[in-house]
Amino acid sequence: MDPAEILLDADAAEGAVPIIACRTAGLDQALAELPPRQAAWAKANQFKAESGRVLVCPDEQGQVAQVLFGLGGEDPADPFLPGKLARLLPAGTYSFAGGIADERLAALGWLLEAYEFTRYRTAARSAASLAAPRGVDASALRSTTAAVTLVRDLINTPANDLGPAELEAVARGVAERHGASFSITAGEALAEGFPLIHAVGAASSRPPRLIDFTSGEPDRPKLTLVGKGVTFDTGGLDIKPSANMLLMKKDMGGAANVLGLAALIMEARLPVRLRVLIPAVDNAISGSAFRPGDILRSRKGLTVEIGNTDAEGRLILADALALADEEAPDLMIDMATLTGAARVALGPDLPPFYTDDDRLAESLASHGRAENDPLWRLPLWRPYNALFESKIADLNNAGSSGFAGSITAALFLRRFVERARSYAHFDIFAWTPTAKPGRPVGGDAQGIRALFSLCRERWPA
């Protein structure tokens, strides 16, 4: 999907088919403002302005004259609701003509709804185009859509076509497009400098690596993004049941989201020194696999007893966070498809985040609401550190308790961050299991629109 073909400039609104959105309570007034023929058509079709209901009204020649779209009894809870029209309307150019509270988000919902993953089969593309609402930055919406598309395409790609090397190639492409410096740590250098990343990836025939790129002048505020890049997770020797492996191609969803966010930041030329770190591994099974009961030394020097090889994401993130922390960034963010416990607590649509920075937490929540990119803060409850204590190492990567799994994972990661001035961890699902407006089933971006909005406010271009 090319956003430039779906979202046209505002000038295209002249001659476009108008979309009139209305709530149930305002339907009579909306019908009274229509030409009598179309008002009669709406009544004959029993249009009641139910939420998501669409009625195409013809003119005297049988062409589409306007579209009525129902918002239900109240303002829709989801600002992307009008985006459903991208898949429902016939070919043509349309424009919003009243009744929509936030036309910017409605237009973004339209773009995101039109997404198709076409790498392995030809899909019917949406023929319905939208004229950008007046006063809305169409180029910004296109950039956002391109970033979300990058995230979705990466997550939707199966592991046979997206291993550590392929993830490196995509990251390199993102970096080179924006003039960022790019480097890889692999082989003996990885084993010596990042022993946890090396250990997790050692069993795979596809070698692990640490992806590292930077953009921006070194004297600018330091913003560091760390993304979990497990391109497939068998669970290791603590192997997952087969049903639990079906979506494990998405275990690099943190890396995908970080790359999408980085692309937005670099394209907007925000005045920051951006650094992106992605530990890229397969968690596979072979004679080289790390074992339950092993004790591994991290880059930071802390020793980790392996309580469960399926808790590998926090291991690779620990080494990457330790590296990032060494230069004391002003803001450090990590994103990871880390725990099923987060989904049990908040479901697939509401990612939790963890931070000790109250100001950052309030700002994240505010930008999440403004961007229709919801987030929810959970506590870094320090007494739960006891849940992953080890009798023979500094800490255990899993511990013996099943309680508070997302919180304990966040606390584990927090042990590897000391110098960063502000830090937040995002435990995302990166997948939409049930289609919603603007969110087709499959891989998805979570949190990056809120984060980009926050960064743009904090460091305006």
Residue, then its C-alpha position, 0 to 999 in steps of 0.5 A: m500500500d502506497p499511502a500517497e495513493i490512498l491519501l490525496d492532498a486536501d485539494a482533491a476534496e473538490g469534486a470528491v464524494p462527501i462522507i457525512a457522519c452522524r450520530t443517532a440523535g442527530l440523524d433527523q437534522a442530517l437527513a433534513e439537510l440532504p436533497p429530498r431524493q437522498a433523504a428518501w433513499a436513507k429512510a427507505n433503507q432504514f438507515k438509523a446511524e448505527s455505529g459503523r453502518v454505511l449507506v451509499c446514496p445515488d444521484e439521478q444518474g445512479q452515481v455515488a452522490q454521498v455516503l452516510f456513516g453511522l456513529g451510533g448513539e454517542d461519540p465513537a470510543d474508537p476514533f479510527l471507526p470511520g477508517k472502516l470505510a477504506r474497505l467498504l466503499p467502491a472505487g473513487t475519491y471521498s472526503f469527510a464532510g462533517g460529523i467526525a470529531d477528529e478528522r486527523l485520526a479518522a484519516l489515519g484510521w483509513l490509511l491503516e485500515a487499507y493495509e494488506f500484506t502482499r509478500y506471498r499472495t496478491a491481495a485486493r487493494s483498496a480503490a477508495s482514496l481519501a482527500a486529506p481533511r483541511g488543516v491536517d498534515a497529509s505528509a505526516l500521516r503518510s510518514t506514520t502509515a509508512a512506519v506502521t507498514l514497516v512494522r506490520d510487514l516485518i512481524n507478518t513475515p515468517a521466520n524462514d524469510l526473516g532471521p537475524a541476518e534478514l533483520e539486520a538487512v532491514a535495519r541497515g536499510v532504515a539506517e542508510r536511508h537516513g544517513a545513520s552510522f551502522s555497525i554489527t557485533a557478531g562472532e567472538a566479539l559478541a561472545e566476549g562483549f555480550p555473553l547473554i546475547h551470544a548464549v541465547g543465539a548459540a544453538s541456531s544455525r543462523p548466528p546471533r548479532l547485535i545491531d547498532f546504529t546512530s544518527g544525529e550530532p553527538d552533543r544533542p540529547k541522547l535518545t536510545l531505543v532497544g528492541k527485542g529481536v528474537t526472530f523465532d522462539t522455540g522456547g529453547l530446551d524448555i520447549k514451548p507446546s506447538a500451539n504456543m509456537l504458532l505466533m513466535k515469528k512475532d517475537m521480534g515485534g519489539a525490534a520491528n516497533v523500534l525500527g518504525l519509531a526510529a524511522l519516524i524520528m529520523e525522517a522528522r529530523l528531531p534534534v536528538r542523538l538517536r541510538v538504536l540497539i537490536p539484539a537479533v537471535d533465534n532461540a533454537i535447540s541443538g547441542s549448543a543450546f544454553r540449559p536450565g540451571d546454567i549460570l551465565r555472566s552478563r555484560k554488566g557483570l551480574t551472574v544469571e541463573i537460567g530458571n527457564t530457557d523460554a525467558e530468553g528475551r530479558l537475557i538479550l535485552a539485559d546485555a543491550l540495555a547495559l551497553a546503552d546505559e554506559e553512555a547515560p542517555d537522556l531517555m532510554i526506551d526498550m520494547a519487547t514482546l516479553t511476557g504472556a502475563a502482560r496479555v493476561a493482565l491487560g489483553p492484546d490491545l493495551p500494552p503496559f509500560y514501566t518507568d520510575d519517571d512520573r513525569l514521563a509516565e503522565s506524558l506517555a499516557s497523555h500522548g497515547r490518548a491523543e494519538n489513539d495509541p493506548l498505553w497503561r502504566l504498571p508498577l515497578w514493585r520492588p518487593y517482587n525482586a524477591l521472586f527472581e532471587s537465586k541462591i547461587a547467582d546474582l539473579n534468576n531469569a525466571g524464578s520459581s513463582g508464576f505471580a506478577g510475570s510482567i512486573t518481575a520481567a520489568l524488574f529484571l531489566r531494571r537491574f541493568v539500567e543505572r545511569a540513564r536519566s529516564y527509562a521506560h520498558f514496554d511489554i507489547f503484544a505487537w499483534t491484532p488477533t481480532a480485526k478492529p477499525g484501522r487494525p487488521v488481523g496480524g502484526d501491528a505497531q503498538g506505542i510508537r505513535a505515542l512515543f513519537s508524539l512525545c519525542r516531537e513535543r520534547w525535542p521539536a524539529 
